[in-house]
Amino acid sequence: MDYHLPVMLNECIEGLNLRPDGTYVDVTYGGGGHSRAIMQRLGAEGRLLAFDQDADALANAIDDSRFTLIHENFRYLKNYLRLYGVRKVDGILADLGVSSHQFDVAERGFSTRFDGNLDLRMDQRQETTARDVVNNASEKELTQLLRLYGELPNAYQMAKAIVAARAEKAIETTFDLREAVGRHLPRGMENKYLAMLFQALRIEVNGELDALQAMLQQAAELLNPGGRVVVMSYHSLEDRLVKNFFKTGNFEGVLEKDFYGNPIVPLKVVTRKAVTASEEELQRNNRARSAKLRVAEKVMVSE
């Protein structure tokens, strides 16, 4: 079985507008599908650096002198590129989805289909797991993170149910958690609500939104003029941050202007609307259904 079927592969590659001699970064390496497609288009002078915080991804490294795989979170993009002698790049690609591999390995706890440890860490070196959050966060903290990161309409009831269940015995596994919130899953929408719950915990455990903001700010600095950043997101919280940053250079989406009324933005939007997967791809890969792709280009500095 494939580690991960890359989503919107052609659209990502087109979005990068690759040059054979350019330097590129894939900040979410995973199974390496996007990276391999980039490598095929690079010449002898081209270079690709990739990041992945998940040790499982290291087994998929490409054996090529033009390729470097860095076992780190992309929030440290600038520091690690500098370590490898790279100050500027021509393109950055981020596919923010959880890989099929992570969903399919039960003991990682990413899927609600399997009973596994309540883990949800992208980086196994980190200490805090979803089990720690579920068993130690206060009812108020749980309510906030379920509402904010999971966008759950019944966040308060879910948090209350989790606190009541853990008072009886610790919540250790994915099925323990499912059981704890069972009566708050609306009929016919059980899987959707569970997915929202797990999304909230995953974002909290991995600090995903903070990492994304840090990466986007560094990307805008690192790109050569005319270089592109391509980001594929899978839920509205991420997509909103990407959309706002591409449009306004900040995450609030407030456009600042200079004395002459010109917008002060480091990037210009290439894709007016988010690009979504084709019908044909959706039939092949169900996980592409929520993907939204956005592309921005580093503004050329006029003399």
SEKOL-335050 format. One line per 8 residues: for each residue x, y, z of N, C-alpha, C. Coordinates in pm, 1 decimal. Layout:
X Y Z X Y Z X Y Z | ...
This chain:
83.1 -120.7 0.0 0.0 0.0 0.0 86.9 126.3 0.0 | 44.7 228.5 -72.7 119.3 353.4 -77.7 115.1 421.5 58.3 | 226.7 485.7 93.3 235.6 560.7 218.8 130.4 671.2 218.0 | 121.7 737.5 103.0 26.0 848.4 91.5 10.2 884.9 -55.2 | -113.5 896.6 -98.9 -142.2 936.5 -236.8 -143.2 1088.9 -240.2 | -46.4 1151.1 -312.3 -42.4 1297.8 -308.2 -167.6 1360.2 -369.6 | -220.8 1459.5 -300.5 -342.3 1528.0 -345.6 -304.9 1640.7 -442.7 | -385.9 1657.2 -547.5 -367.6 1764.7 -646.6 -220.6 1781.9 -688.1
-159.0 1670.6 -722.3 -16.2 1670.4 -756.0 15.4 1767.2 -870.0 | -57.1 1755.9 -982.0 -28.6 1842.2 -1097.1 -52.0 1989.6 -1065.2 | -160.4 2016.7 -990.5 -192.4 2155.2 -955.1 -82.3 2216.6 -866.7 | -27.3 2134.8 -775.1 81.6 2182.5 -687.5 206.2 2215.9 -769.1 | 241.7 2124.4 -859.9 362.2 2142.2 -941.0 347.1 2264.7 -1032.7 | 229.8 2278.2 -1093.5 204.0 2395.5 -1178.5 212.8 2524.0 -1097.0 | 155.7 2518.5 -977.0 154.9 2636.2 -889.3 294.7 2684.3 -855.4 | 390.4 2591.6 -841.4 527.8 2628.5 -805.5 601.3 2699.3 -919.5
554.3 2675.9 -1043.0 617.5 2740.8 -1158.9 768.3 2713.3 -1159.0 | 804.4 2585.1 -1157.0 942.2 2540.7 -1134.8 1041.3 2585.4 -1242.1 | 1161.3 2617.3 -1194.2 1275.4 2642.2 -1283.5 1374.4 2528.1 -1262.0 | 1432.2 2471.3 -1368.0 1522.3 2356.6 -1351.9 1641.2 2382.7 -1258.6 | 1687.9 2509.2 -1251.3 1804.9 2539.6 -1169.1 1767.9 2602.1 -1034.6 | 1639.8 2597.2 -999.6 1592.4 2663.1 -876.9 1616.1 2581.3 -750.4 | 1596.6 2648.1 -636.7 1604.2 2583.2 -505.3 1463.9 2583.1 -445.2 | 1415.6 2464.6 -408.8 1277.0 2450.4 -362.0 1272.0 2378.6 -227.3
1159.3 2399.7 -157.4 1139.7 2335.8 -27.5 1000.7 2272.6 -22.3 | 997.0 2145.5 15.0 870.9 2076.0 43.5 866.5 2061.7 195.1 | 783.1 2142.1 261.4 787.2 2145.5 408.5 706.4 2032.1 473.7 | 637.8 1952.3 391.4 556.8 1840.4 444.1 585.6 1717.2 359.0 | 699.2 1656.1 379.1 750.0 1551.6 289.1 660.6 1427.1 282.7 | 626.4 1370.4 399.8 538.0 1251.7 403.5 592.2 1135.7 322.5 | 513.6 1090.6 226.0 555.3 978.8 140.3 644.2 1022.9 26.1 | 664.0 1153.2 11.7 754.8 1204.5 -89.8 696.0 1217.0 -229.1
564.1 1202.5 -241.8 500.7 1209.0 -373.9 520.0 1342.1 -443.8 | 495.1 1451.3 -370.9 514.4 1583.6 -429.6 662.9 1609.0 -457.5 | 748.4 1567.9 -364.1 892.9 1589.6 -379.9 948.4 1517.8 -503.0 | 903.6 1394.4 -524.0 952.4 1318.8 -641.0 914.2 1388.6 -771.1 | 793.4 1443.1 -774.4 747.7 1514.7 -894.3 830.3 1641.9 -916.0 | 869.5 1708.3 -807.0 954.5 1827.5 -819.0 1092.5 1787.1 -872.2 | 1149.2 1679.9 -813.9 1283.7 1634.0 -853.9 1290.9 1601.9 -1002.6 | 1182.9 1545.1 -1055.8 1181.1 1508.9 -1198.6 1195.6 1630.8 -1288.7
1160.9 1747.3 -1236.7 1164.4 1869.4 -1317.6 1286.6 1955.7 -1289.9 | 1373.0 1910.0 -1198.6 1493.6 1987.0 -1168.2 1611.5 1938.7 -1251.3 | 1696.3 2033.2 -1290.9 1817.8 1997.2 -1363.6 1931.5 1970.9 -1266.3 | 2052.2 1959.2 -1320.3 2170.2 1927.8 -1238.8 2197.7 2034.4 -1132.9 | 2159.8 2159.6 -1162.7 2185.3 2270.8 -1069.6 2072.2 2288.4 -968.3 | 1960.7 2221.9 -991.3 1845.1 2238.1 -902.6 1868.9 2173.8 -766.7 | 1789.5 2216.8 -669.1 1804.6 2161.4 -533.6 1667.9 2157.7 -465.2 | 1645.3 2049.5 -391.9 1521.8 2037.6 -314.1 1555.5 2000.1 -170.2
1502.3 2076.8 -77.1 1514.1 2043.5 65.4 1373.3 2013.8 115.0 | 1359.8 1910.9 198.1 1227.1 1873.5 247.4 1230.1 1861.3 399.5 | 1115.8 1889.5 460.5 1101.3 1879.8 605.8 993.5 1777.0 638.4 | 1013.6 1700.1 743.5 906.0 1621.4 803.3 943.3 1589.1 946.6 | 850.7 1618.4 1038.5 878.5 1593.9 1179.8 849.4 1449.1 1220.1 | 783.4 1373.6 1131.7 745.8 1235.4 1160.8 858.5 1141.2 1118.0 | 914.3 1068.4 1215.1 1026.7 978.4 1186.0 991.0 874.5 1079.2 | 863.1 835.4 1071.7 821.3 734.7 972.5 849.3 781.1 829.2
847.4 913.3 808.3 867.4 966.9 673.1 1012.0 951.7 626.7 | 1105.5 937.0 720.7 1247.8 930.6 684.5 1279.9 808.2 598.9 | 1199.6 704.1 615.2 1221.6 581.6 537.1 1195.6 603.2 388.3 | 1126.5 711.3 354.3 1090.4 738.2 213.7 1187.9 833.0 144.2 | 1301.4 862.2 207.5 1394.2 962.3 152.5 1438.7 927.6 10.6 | 1454.9 1030.8 -71.1 1499.4 1014.3 -210.2 1652.1 1010.2 -211.7 | 1706.9 910.3 -278.1 1852.3 895.7 -286.7 1902.8 977.2 -406.3 | 1939.2 1101.2 -379.9 1981.6 1191.0 -487.2 2062.5 1304.0 -423.1
2177.0 1335.9 -479.9 2265.0 1437.1 -419.8 2201.1 1576.4 -417.8 | 2099.9 1598.6 -500.8 2033.8 1729.2 -504.9 1925.2 1741.2 -397.8 | 1903.3 1633.3 -321.6 1792.1 1627.1 -226.4 1842.6 1618.2 -82.7 | 1777.1 1692.1 7.8 1808.8 1687.4 151.3 1678.0 1674.1 228.5 | 1669.8 1573.6 318.3 1550.1 1556.6 402.5 1585.9 1591.9 546.5 | 1511.5 1685.6 601.9 1538.1 1738.3 736.3 1428.5 1690.4 832.1 | 1469.2 1619.5 938.2 1373.0 1564.5 1035.4 1338.5 1672.7 1137.9 | 1251.6 1765.2 1097.6 1214.9 1877.3 1184.6 1079.4 1933.5 1147.3
1020.5 2005.7 1241.4 894.5 2076.5 1218.7 921.2 2198.0 1129.0 | 829.2 2223.6 1037.3 853.0 2334.9 944.6 847.6 2473.6 1010.1 | 812.2 2478.0 1137.4 814.6 2608.0 1206.3 959.5 2659.7 1217.0 | 1058.2 2568.4 1201.1 1200.1 2606.7 1209.3 1262.8 2618.5 1069.9 | 1178.3 2647.3 971.0 1217.9 2652.5 830.9 1346.1 2733.6 807.4 | 1344.9 2857.5 850.3 1456.2 2948.8 821.2 1587.3 2900.9 884.5 | 1580.7 2860.9 1011.5 1701.4 2816.4 1082.4 1767.4 2696.9 1015.1 | 1684.7 2599.7 977.2 1741.9 2477.5 918.2 1788.9 2499.5 775.5
1723.3 2585.6 701.7 1772.4 2616.8 566.5 1909.1 2684.5 577.2 | 1922.1 2773.1 673.6 2049.3 2842.5 695.6 2159.4 2741.1 730.5 | 2122.7 2643.1 811.6 2217.2 2537.6 851.2 2270.8 2463.2 728.5 | 2186.9 2451.9 626.9 2227.0 2383.6 503.2 2273.1 2482.3 395.8 | 2307.0 2603.0 438.0 2366.0 2701.3 347.5 2268.0 2766.4 251.1 | 2137.6 2762.2 284.3 2036.9 2819.3 194.2 1978.0 2945.9 256.8 | 1990.4 3058.0 185.2 1937.9 3185.5 235.3 1809.4 3225.6 163.8 | 1800.6 3189.4 36.5 1683.2 3224.8 -44.0 1639.0 3104.2 -125.7
1507.8 3095.5 -151.6 1455.2 2983.5 -229.9 1359.4 3034.7 -337.9 | 1330.6 2948.2 -434.4 1244.5 2986.8 -546.7 1101.8 2934.7 -533.4 | 1078.5 2849.4 -434.9 942.8 2798.3 -416.5 931.9 2713.7 -291.1 | 815.5 2720.4 -228.8 788.3 2644.3 -105.9 651.9 2578.3 -120.0 | 647.7 2448.7 -90.6 521.8 2372.7 -98.6 485.6 2318.1 38.4 | 358.6 2334.6 78.2 309.0 2278.3 204.4 176.8 2207.0 179.8 | 173.7 2078.4 211.9 49.9 1999.0 207.3 17.0 1967.1 353.0 | -79.1 2040.2 409.1 -101.7 2037.2 554.1 -182.7 1917.3 604.1
-219.5 1828.3 516.5 -303.1 1715.4 558.5 -228.1 1610.6 637.6 | -303.1 1533.1 715.4 -247.2 1414.9 782.2 -228.4 1308.7 674.0 | -113.8 1240.7 673.7 -89.8 1142.2 567.6 -176.9 1018.1 587.8 | -202.9 948.8 478.1 -280.9 824.3 484.3 -213.2 726.6 578.9 | -80.3 725.7 576.0 -2.9 636.0 662.5 -34.7 663.4 809.4 | -39.2 791.6 846.9 -67.1 824.7 987.2 -207.7 780.2 1026.8 | -303.0 797.4 935.7 -439.6 751.8 964.1 -446.6 599.7 977.6 | -366.4 530.1 897.8 -380.4 384.7 888.9 -303.5 306.8 995.1
-213.3 374.5 1067.5 -139.3 306.4 1174.4 -216.4 328.8 1304.8 | -285.3 222.5 1349.9 -379.8 235.4 1462.3 -317.4 296.1 1587.5 | -193.8 253.2 1619.6 -135.6 297.0 1747.0 -96.7 445.0 1749.9 | -102.9 512.8 1633.8 -73.9 655.9 1633.9 -195.6 735.9 1681.5 | -314.9 673.4 1676.4 -434.2 736.5 1732.6 -498.9 843.9 1647.1 | -460.4 853.4 1517.6 -516.4 959.2 1431.7 -656.3 925.5 1381.0 | -687.4 797.5 1375.6 -814.9 756.9 1315.8 -915.2 714.9 1421.7 | -1041.1 751.5 1398.0 -1148.3 711.0 1489.5 -1196.3 569.2 1455.9
-1142.8 511.6 1346.6 -1188.2 377.6 1303.7 -1124.9 266.3 1385.4 | -1004.4 293.5 1438.2 -930.9 188.8 1509.7 -920.7 222.9 1657.5 | -909.0 117.7 1739.9 -881.4 141.9 1881.2 -730.1 144.2 1897.4 | -677.7 257.9 1936.0 -532.8 271.9 1954.0 -505.4 370.8 2064.6 | -378.8 385.6 2099.2 -340.3 482.3 2201.2 -387.1 621.8 2161.1 | -430.9 698.1 2257.6 -473.3 835.5 2231.8 -345.9 920.9 2225.5 | -282.8 919.1 2108.3 -150.2 977.7 2092.0 -157.7 1109.2 2012.8 | -176.7 1097.8 1881.1 -195.7 1212.3 1790.0 -74.3 1303.7 1773.5
44.0 1255.6 1815.0 164.6 1336.6 1792.5 215.5 1314.6 1650.4 | 241.9 1423.6 1580.8 307.7 1415.1 1449.7 455.5 1381.1 1470.0 | 512.0 1435.7 1576.7 653.3 1414.7 1609.4 660.7 1330.3 1735.6 | 706.7 1206.7 1719.0 709.9 1113.4 1831.9 810.6 1152.5 1940.3 | 896.3 1250.2 1910.7 995.1 1294.7 2010.7 933.0 1389.7 2112.5 | 817.4 1443.3 2077.4 754.9 1540.6 2169.1 685.7 1466.5 2283.2 | 674.7 1531.7 2398.0 624.2 1463.2 2518.3 472.4 1460.9 2527.8 | 406.6 1573.0 2504.9 261.4 1581.4 2527.1 182.9 1505.1 2421.4
93.0 1417.9 2466.6 5.7 1342.2 2376.4 -139.2 1387.6 2396.3 | -227.3 1337.6 2310.7 -370.6 1369.3 2325.2 -423.8 1312.9 2456.8 | -367.6 1201.7 2499.4 -408.9 1142.4 2627.3 -385.2 1241.4 2741.4 | -270.4 1308.9 2738.8 -240.0 1409.2 2842.8 -342.2 1522.6 2840.8 | -374.7 1570.0 2721.8 -469.8 1681.4 2708.6 -607.6 1640.7 2760.9 | -654.0 1524.3 2715.8 -789.2 1477.3 2750.8 -803.2 1451.2 2901.7 | -696.1 1403.6 2963.7 -705.6 1369.0 3106.0 -667.2 1481.3 3201.3 | -597.0 1583.8 3151.1 -546.1 1687.0 3242.1 -603.1 1826.9 3221.1
-651.0 1857.2 3099.2 -702.8 1992.8 3075.2 -831.1 2013.9 3155.8 | -853.2 2136.3 3200.3 -975.6 2165.9 3274.7 -1094.8 2163.7 3180.0 | -1213.6 2159.1 3237.9 -1335.5 2159.4 3155.9 -1341.2 2285.7 3068.7 | -1301.4 2397.5 3126.8 -1302.5 2523.8 3052.6 -1203.0 2518.2 2935.5 | -1082.5 2468.0 2962.0 -980.1 2457.8 2856.1 -1026.5 2364.8 2744.3 | -1085.4 2250.3 2783.7 -1136.1 2155.5 2683.8 -1245.8 2218.5 2598.9 | -1337.3 2289.8 2665.5 -1446.5 2356.3 2592.1 -1389.7 2452.7 2488.7 | -1290.8 2532.1 2530.6 -1232.1 2631.6 2440.8 -1164.7 2568.1 2319.8
-1086.6 2462.8 2345.1 -1013.3 2405.5 2231.4 -1106.1 2326.9 2138.6 | -1211.6 2265.6 2192.8 -1307.8 2194.0 2107.3 -1388.7 2293.3 2023.7 | -1415.9 2407.9 2082.1 -1492.6 2510.5 2010.4 -1405.0 2579.2 1904.9 | -1283.8 2614.3 1945.4 -1194.8 2690.7 1857.7 -1134.6 2604.5 1746.6 | -1077.8 2489.7 1783.3 -1005.6 2406.8 1685.4 -1092.0 2300.7 1619.0 | -1198.4 2259.7 1686.1 -1285.0 2158.1 1627.0 -1410.9 2217.9 1567.6 | -1437.4 2343.8 1602.9 -1558.8 2414.6 1560.4 -1683.2 2330.5 1591.6 | -1679.8 2267.6 1708.8 -1790.5 2181.4 1751.4 -1902.8 2264.8 1813.9
-2025.0 2250.6 1762.4 -2137.5 2327.6 1817.2 -2168.4 2291.5 1962.6 | -2139.3 2166.3 2000.9 -2170.4 2122.5 2137.9 -2042.0 2101.4 2219.5 | -1945.9 2191.4 2202.0 -1815.7 2179.8 2267.7 -1828.8 2167.4 2419.9 | -1918.0 2246.2 2478.5 -1933.4 2245.5 2625.2 -1981.8 2109.0 2673.9 | -2084.2 2054.2 2606.0 -2137.9 1923.3 2646.9 -2032.3 1813.1 2631.8 | -1955.1 1820.9 2524.2 -1849.6 1720.9 2501.3 -1742.7 1729.0 2611.1 | -1700.1 1852.7 2641.4 -1597.1 1871.4 2743.9 -1646.2 1818.3 2879.4 | -1772.0 1847.2 2910.1 -1832.8 1802.0 3035.8 -1834.0 1648.8 3043.0
-1868.8 1585.8 2930.3 -1874.9 1439.6 2924.0 -1735.7 1377.6 2941.8 | -1634.8 1441.4 2883.9 -1496.7 1391.8 2896.9 -1451.6 1399.8 3042.4 | -1479.5 1512.8 3106.7 -1440.0 1531.3 3247.0 -1512.0 1430.2 3337.3 | -1641.1 1405.1 3310.6 -1717.9 1306.4 3390.4 -1661.2 1166.4 3370.6 | -1628.3 1131.0 3245.5 -1577.4 996.4 3216.0 -1441.0 972.9 3280.4 | -1354.2 1072.5 3274.5 -1218.5 1052.7 3328.7 -1217.8 1049.4 3482.0 | -1325.2 1099.7 3543.8 -1336.2 1090.8 3690.1 -1356.0 945.7 3732.5 | -1416.8 865.8 3644.1 -1438.0 721.9 3671.0 -1308.9 643.5 3645.4
-1250.6 665.5 3525.5 -1120.8 602.5 3493.8 -1055.1 682.2 3381.4 | -921.4 676.0 3377.3 -846.5 753.7 3276.6 -889.8 715.7 3134.9 | -893.0 814.0 3046.8 -925.8 790.5 2905.7 -794.0 761.9 2834.4 | -774.2 634.8 2796.4 -643.5 591.9 2743.9 -640.7 576.9 2592.5 | -753.7 534.5 2534.0 -752.9 497.8 2392.0 -856.2 577.9 2311.2 | -847.0 564.3 2180.0 -942.7 633.1 2091.8 -1084.7 587.0 2120.2 | -1101.3 457.2 2145.6 -1237.0 406.1 2173.3 -1287.3 449.5 2310.9 | -1195.9 466.4 2407.3 -1235.8 521.2 2538.8 -1297.4 660.3 2518.5
-1233.3 738.5 2432.9 -1280.3 874.9 2408.6 -1413.8 872.9 2334.2 | -1424.1 785.5 2235.9 -1551.4 772.2 2162.2 -1665.5 738.8 2258.3 | -1636.7 647.4 2347.9 -1738.4 604.5 2444.8 -1776.8 720.0 2538.1 | -1677.8 797.5 2580.2 -1701.9 909.1 2673.1 -1797.6 1012.8 2614.4 | -1784.6 1038.4 2484.0 -1867.1 1143.6 2421.8 -1984.7 1086.0 2342.2 | -1999.6 954.6 2347.4 -2097.1 883.2 2263.8 -2235.3 945.6 2256.2 | -2293.3 983.8 2369.1 -2431.9 1032.8 2364.2 -2441.2 1177.3 2315.0 | -2327.2 1240.2 2288.6 -2328.9 1377.6 2234.9 -2296.4 1379.9 2085.2
-2296.7 1261.7 2022.9 -2273.7 1253.6 1878.2 -2410.4 1245.1 1810.5 | -2451.5 1349.6 1737.5 -2585.1 1348.2 1675.7 -2601.6 1228.8 1581.8 | -2717.4 1167.4 1586.3 -2745.6 1050.3 1502.6 -2723.9 1082.3 1354.6 | -2651.2 994.4 1290.1 -2622.4 1013.2 1147.7 -2502.4 1103.3 1122.3 | -2454.3 1169.1 1229.0 -2339.1 1259.2 1212.6 -2225.7 1220.5 1308.4 | -2232.4 1095.4 1354.9 -2132.2 1049.8 1453.0 -1989.0 1068.9 1402.1 | -1964.2 1022.1 1278.8 -1827.4 1027.9 1225.3 -1779.4 1171.3 1206.0 | -1871.0 1257.4 1162.2 -1833.9 1397.6 1140.7 -1793.1 1462.8 1273.2
-1873.3 1441.7 1376.3 -1843.8 1502.8 1506.1 -1716.9 1444.6 1567.8 | -1696.1 1313.6 1548.1 -1572.3 1251.3 1598.5 -1451.1 1309.6 1526.0 | -1464.4 1329.5 1395.6 -1353.6 1386.9 1317.6 -1320.5 1527.7 1367.8 | -1424.4 1605.1 1400.9 -1403.5 1742.0 1451.9 -1335.0 1739.3 1589.3 | -1375.0 1641.6 1671.0 -1315.7 1625.3 1804.0 -1167.3 1590.9 1791.9 | -1137.1 1493.5 1706.0 -998.2 1450.1 1689.2 -914.0 1560.3 1624.7 | -974.0 1635.1 1533.3 -902.9 1747.7 1471.2 -861.6 1849.0 1578.1 | -954.2 1879.9 1667.6 -925.6 1977.8 1774.2 -808.5 1932.1 1860.1
-810.1 1804.4 1898.0 -702.9 1751.0 1982.7 -569.7 1749.2 1907.5 | -575.1 1712.6 1779.9 -453.3 1704.8 1698.4 -388.1 1842.8 1684.5 | -471.7 1944.8 1658.5 -419.8 2081.1 1643.7 -355.8 2127.6 1774.3 | -421.9 2097.3 1885.6 -370.7 2135.9 2017.5 -239.1 2065.0 2047.9 | -236.0 1934.0 2030.7 -117.7 1853.5 2064.6 3.8 1897.2 1983.6 | -17.3 1925.6 1854.7 94.5 1956.1 1765.1 119.4 2105.4 1744.1 | 38.3 2190.1 1807.7 54.1 2335.3 1790.3 50.0 2374.2 1642.9 | -42.9 2313.3 1568.9 -42.2 2324.0 1422.9 -63.4 2464.9 1368.9
-154.4 2540.0 1428.6 -184.3 2673.3 1373.7 -69.4 2771.0 1399.5 | -5.6 2758.5 1516.6 111.6 2842.2 1546.3 224.6 2810.7 1449.0 | 245.4 2681.0 1424.0 352.6 2638.4 1332.8 326.2 2690.6 1191.5 | 200.0 2684.3 1149.2 164.0 2731.4 1015.2 192.0 2881.9 1001.6 | 153.3 2958.9 1102.1 176.9 3103.8 1097.7 326.1 3135.1 1092.1 | 403.4 3063.8 1174.4 549.2 3085.6 1175.2 609.5 3053.0 1038.9 | 563.6 2942.3 979.8 617.4 2899.1 850.1 583.4 2999.9 739.8 | 459.1 3047.8 737.2 417.3 3142.3 632.8 497.2 3273.1 640.6
518.3 3322.1 761.8 595.0 3446.9 777.6 738.7 3428.6 728.6 | 797.5 3312.7 760.3 934.2 3285.3 715.4 938.9 3264.3 564.1 | 836.1 3200.5 509.8 830.4 3175.6 365.2 834.9 3307.2 288.2 | 759.1 3406.1 335.1 755.0 3536.1 267.6 892.9 3601.7 266.8 | 969.1 3579.9 374.0 1105.6 3634.9 382.2 1202.8 3560.2 292.2 | 1188.6 3428.5 287.5 1286.7 3342.7 220.4 1276.9 3342.5 68.0 | 1159.8 3372.1 16.8 1139.9 3362.1 -128.5 1216.0 3469.5 -206.4 | 1276.8 3427.8 -316.1 1331.0 3523.0 -412.7 1214.7 3596.0 -478.5
1234.3 3719.5 -528.2 1127.4 3786.0 -602.8 1078.7 3696.8 -717.4 | 947.6 3682.2 -729.4 889.9 3594.0 -831.4 877.6 3449.5 -785.2 | 938.0 3416.6 -669.6 925.5 3281.3 -613.1 786.1 3259.6 -559.0 | 745.0 3133.9 -551.0 605.6 3106.0 -511.7 593.4 3017.9 -387.9 | 485.0 3041.0 -315.0 449.4 2953.1 -203.3 313.1 2892.1 -235.1 | 308.7 2759.8 -225.5 187.9 2682.9 -258.7 144.8 2609.8 -131.8 | 22.9 2635.6 -86.7 -24.7 2572.9 37.5 -157.8 2503.1 14.3 | -162.4 2376.7 55.8 -286.5 2300.1 48.0 -333.6 2271.2 190.5
-455.6 2317.0 220.9 -510.2 2297.1 355.5 -637.3 2212.8 348.3 | -680.2 2164.0 465.4 -790.8 2067.6 468.0 -903.5 2107.2 562.1 | -890.4 2220.1 628.8 -1004.0 2269.0 708.0 -1000.4 2421.5 712.5 | -1113.4 2479.1 748.8 -1132.8 2623.4 734.7 -1038.3 2706.5 820.3 | -994.5 2653.6 934.6 -905.4 2731.4 1021.6 -772.4 2758.5 951.5 | -715.8 2653.2 891.4 -590.3 2668.5 817.0 -611.6 2755.0 693.7 | -716.6 2723.6 618.8 -740.1 2794.2 493.0 -757.2 2944.7 516.7 | -824.4 2979.7 626.1 -846.1 3121.8 657.0 -713.8 3193.2 683.1
-623.9 3127.9 758.1 -493.0 3187.2 786.5 -413.6 3208.2 657.9 | -414.5 3106.0 570.8 -340.7 3112.5 444.6 -397.6 3223.3 356.0 | -529.6 3222.1 342.3 -598.4 3321.5 257.4 -567.5 3464.2 304.6 | -581.6 3487.5 435.5 -555.4 3621.3 490.8 -410.7 3664.0 470.3 | -318.8 3570.4 496.5 -176.8 3605.6 486.4 -136.7 3636.0 342.2 | -185.9 3554.5 249.9 -154.4 3577.8 109.0 -208.4 3713.5 61.8 | -325.6 3747.4 111.5 -394.4 3867.8 64.8 -341.1 3996.3 129.6 | -310.6 3986.4 259.8 -280.8 4109.5 335.1 -144.9 4109.4 405.4
-77.2 3992.4 409.4 51.1 3987.1 479.4 36.6 3971.9 629.9 | -88.5 3957.1 678.4 -110.5 3928.5 820.9 -226.0 3829.0 834.2 | -245.8 3778.3 955.7 -343.9 3670.3 974.1 -483.3 3721.0 1009.6 | -492.5 3851.2 1035.6 -623.0 3909.8 1066.3 -696.7 3946.9 937.4 | -622.1 3956.0 827.8 -683.7 3991.8 699.6 -708.3 4141.1 684.9 | -631.2 4221.2 760.7 -646.7 4367.2 754.4 -539.3 4423.6 661.8 | -581.4 4484.5 553.6 -487.5 4536.8 453.8 -431.9 4672.0 497.8 | -298.7 4678.4 510.7 -234.0 4805.6 546.4 -181.7 4872.2 418.8
-187.2 5004.1 416.2 -143.0 5077.5 296.7 -36.5 5181.0 333.1 | 47.9 5210.9 234.0 150.1 5311.7 259.2 92.1 5452.7 241.7 | 176.9 5552.3 253.8 136.6 5692.6 246.8 59.6 5723.8 116.7 | 96.1 5653.0 8.9 34.4 5679.4 -121.7 -88.0 5591.5 -149.7 | -124.5 5511.2 -49.5 -243.1 5427.2 -66.8 -215.7 5293.0 -133.6 | -85.9 5259.5 -148.9 -51.6 5128.8 -206.5 -49.7 5023.3 -96.3 | -106.7 4904.4 -122.5 -106.3 4800.8 -18.9 35.5 4755.6 15.8 | 62.2 4737.7 145.2 193.0 4688.3 190.7 180.3 4536.6 208.5
217.3 4462.6 106.6 206.7 4316.7 112.1 332.7 4252.8 53.1 | 382.9 4146.6 116.8 502.9 4081.4 64.5 473.9 3988.3 -53.2 | 346.8 3945.7 -62.6 308.9 3848.0 -164.5 192.8 3899.4 -248.7 | 180.8 3846.9 -369.4 59.4 3875.2 -447.2 -8.7 3741.9 -476.0 | -138.9 3742.7 -467.8 -218.4 3620.8 -484.8 -218.0 3578.4 -631.6 | -188.9 3451.3 -656.1 -190.2 3396.1 -792.6 -325.5 3331.4 -820.6 | -379.4 3263.0 -719.3 -509.6 3196.1 -734.6 -616.6 3281.0 -667.3 | -702.4 3345.2 -744.1 -806.2 3431.6 -685.0 -895.7 3353.2 -588.8
-936.8 3234.7 -635.3 -1017.8 3145.6 -550.7 -935.6 3021.0 -521.8 | -966.4 2954.7 -410.8 -895.2 2831.0 -379.4 -920.6 2727.0 -489.0 | -815.3 2656.1 -526.8 -826.4 2548.2 -625.6 -869.3 2421.5 -551.7 | -965.3 2348.4 -607.7 -1011.2 2223.7 -545.9 -988.9 2106.8 -642.9 | -995.4 1986.2 -589.3 -967.3 1866.3 -668.9 -1074.6 1842.4 -774.9 | -1032.9 1784.8 -885.9 -1125.5 1753.1 -994.9 -1215.9 1636.1 -955.2 | -1326.9 1622.2 -1025.0 -1419.4 1509.7 -1000.8 -1346.7 1376.5 -1015.7 | -1262.1 1371.1 -1116.4 -1187.6 1247.9 -1144.5 -1097.7 1210.1 -1026.4
-1029.0 1310.8 -970.5 -941.7 1283.8 -855.2 -1023.4 1244.8 -732.5 | -1138.4 1307.9 -713.1 -1222.5 1275.6 -597.4 -1268.4 1130.4 -600.6 | -1293.3 1078.7 -720.6 -1333.4 938.2 -733.2 -1218.3 845.4 -696.2 | -1095.8 889.2 -728.7 -976.2 809.1 -699.8 -934.2 819.6 -554.3 | -947.8 939.2 -497.9 -893.2 966.7 -365.2 -990.8 1051.7 -284.2 | -1068.2 985.3 -200.1 -1171.6 1050.0 -119.7 -1115.4 1158.8 -28.5 | -988.2 1143.8 11.6 -928.6 1238.7 105.7 -900.8 1375.0 42.6 | -917.0 1382.2 -89.9 -893.7 1511.3 -158.4 -1015.0 1603.4 -147.8
-1127.4 1551.7 -95.5 -1253.1 1627.3 -104.1 -1249.8 1759.3 -27.0 | -1174.7 1765.2 81.5 -1174.6 1890.3 159.3 -1052.6 1977.6 130.0 | -967.1 1935.4 36.7 -842.6 2008.8 9.4 -867.8 2139.2 -64.5 | -799.3 2244.3 -18.8 -805.3 2374.8 -86.4 -662.5 2420.8 -109.7 | -634.8 2454.2 -235.3 -498.9 2491.9 -274.3 -493.0 2641.7 -305.0 | -395.8 2709.5 -244.8 -376.7 2852.3 -271.4 -230.3 2878.7 -307.7 | -210.6 2971.4 -399.7 -75.8 3003.0 -448.4 -54.0 3153.7 -440.2 | 65.6 3192.2 -391.4 102.3 3334.0 -389.7 246.2 3347.7 -437.3
279.4 3466.8 -485.1 411.4 3491.8 -543.0 477.9 3608.9 -471.6 | 608.4 3598.0 -451.0 682.2 3707.6 -384.5 682.2 3829.4 -476.7 | 644.6 3941.3 -419.7 634.1 4064.9 -497.6 772.8 4108.4 -542.5 | 784.2 4144.8 -670.0 908.8 4200.4 -723.5 929.8 4338.0 -661.3 | 1048.9 4363.1 -613.2 1076.5 4494.2 -551.4 1117.6 4590.5 -660.9 | 1041.6 4700.2 -674.9 1074.3 4798.4 -779.4 1183.7 4892.5 -727.6 | 1271.1 4928.6 -818.2 1385.0 5017.3 -781.0 1333.2 5156.9 -746.2
